[in-house]
Amino acid sequence: MGAAPAAHPTPRLTKALLIATVVATIAGIVGFTQARQSSAIDPQLAAGYLWFYSALFLVRVAGQLVARTRRPEWLPPDSEWNLTPYRLLLPVQLGILGLMAWIDLDMSRGAGFWANPKPNFGQAVLWFAYAYAAVMLVRYLVRMWRRPEQRWFGGAIPIVFHWVLASYLWVLGSFHASY
């Protein structure tokens, strides 16, 4: 086995943006939890948080595109953003964004496939969201243990945005499971 490739230090602005993203993600979870007025969650309430997490994910997709095409100094090289080749990753990310937009629109209107409560689906999505977030936490801890020279931010961009996606799924699952 060869040595791991040398990592570039994470730029300060990227660190600040990662911290802001984590704080915003947690604030969204807290805000959504506190905004619930009854056991049944209003689809428009959920929609606001779903749009918020969709926007955060869009920032990640756009940021990676900027890192790949413009190579600004305030972003790490695009090679540190993912494990999947970009030619495969971008279409998947765009598909995820398209699905998120469909869900968000249905929830905003309070009508359509995604706004029709499905309690069993909601429970499954909640369990998946919890498992997904936990796996990403383990991924983060293992990475920081294996690469102490990169602690706290090296390679954290994809992990942080997987937490954003897990939070999106948690809101969606919470809506459906609340009925």
N, C-alpha and C positions, 0 to 999 in steps of 0.2 A: 504494500500500500504506500502510495506517495503522500507527501505532506499536503495539507489543505492549502488551497490557493490563498495568497495574501489578500486580506480584505482592506479596503480603503476605509479610513476613519469616517464615521457618519458626520456629515456637515451639521453645524449648529442649528441652522434653520430647519433642517430635516428633523433633528431631535426635538425642537420646539413644536413642530407640526405633529410629530408622533405623540408627544405628550398632550397636545391640544386635542388630538383625535381620541385618545384614550379617555380624557376627561369628558369630552363631549359625548362619547358613547355611554359612559357611566351616568352622566347627567340625564341622558335620554331615558335610560332604564329607570332611574329614580323618578324623573318627571312623569313618565308613563304610569308607573306604579302609583304615584300620588294622585294623578289625575283621574284614575278610575273612580267613578261615583257609585257604581253598583257592581253586582257580580257579572252582569252582562255588559260587555264592552261595546260602546258605540263605534260603528265602523269609521266614522269621520275622525274620532279621537285617534284610533289606531292609524288611520291614513296619514295624519300629520307626522307621526313618528316614523312610519314606513318611508315617507318621502324624505325625511331627514337622513335616515340610514342609507337610502338610495343615493342621495346627494353625496354623502361621504364616500360611498363606494365609487361613484362617478369621478370624484376627485382622485382616487387611487388609480383608476384606469387612465385618466387624463395625465396624471403625474408620471406614470410609467411611459406613456407615449412621449411626453416632453423629455424625460430622461433619455429615451432611446433616440429621439430625433435631434434634440438641441444640446444635450449633455451639459446642462447648467451646473455650475460649481456647488450650488446649494442643494443638489440632489445627488445621492450616491449613484454609481454606474448602474445601468439597467440590469446588468448581470447579477446584482445583489437583491433583486426584487422578487425573484421567483425561481422555482425548480423546474418548471415546465417551459419548453421552448416557446418563445413569444409568438411565433406563427400559429401555434395551437392555442395559446393562452388568450390572445386578444379576441378571437371569435367566441370563445367560451364566455369571456367577460362581457362581451356585447350581448350575447344571448341571455346571460343572467340579468343584465340591465334591462333588456327588453321584457323579460318576465316580471321583474320588479315593477316596471312602469305599468304593465297590465294590471298587476295586483293593486298597485297604488291608485290607479284610476278607478278601478271597481270599488275600492274601499272609500275613495273620496266621494263617489256618487252614491254610495250606500246601496248599490245594486250591481248585479252581475255575478259571475261564477264565484269570484273570490270573496264577495261580500255576503254570500249565502253561508251562514254558520254551519260548520261541519265539526261537531265536538270530538269525534274519534280522530279525525285528521289533526285537529288542534293538539290533542294529547300526544300524538305521534311526533308532530313538529316540535312541540316543547321538549320532549325527550331527546330528539335529535339535536336541538339547539344547545341543550345542556351538555350533551356528549361532545358536540363540535367545539364548544368553548373550552371544555376540559382538555380535549386532545390538543388544542392550540396552546393551552397553558403548559401542558407537558412538553410540547415541542419547544416552546420558549425556554423553559427551565433546562431542558437537555442542551439546547444550543448554547445557552449562557454557561453551563457547566463545562461543555466541550471546548468552548472558545472564550475563555475568560478575558482575553485581550480585546474582545468586541463588546464586552458588557457595558452597558445596558441596552444599547441601540443597534448593534451590528446585526443585520439580517432580520430586524424586527418589523419592517414595513409589511411584508405579507401576513405575518402573524397578527399584527394589530388590525389589519383590514379583514382578516378572517373573523376576528371578534366583532367587528362591525356587522358582518354578514350573520353571525350567530345571534347578535342582538336583533337584527331584522327578523330573523326566524322566530325569536322569542316573542316579539310583539305580534307577529302573524299568528303564531300558535296560541298565544294568550287570548287573542280575539276569538278564535274558533273554539277553544276549549271553554270559554266563559258561558257558552250557551248550553 
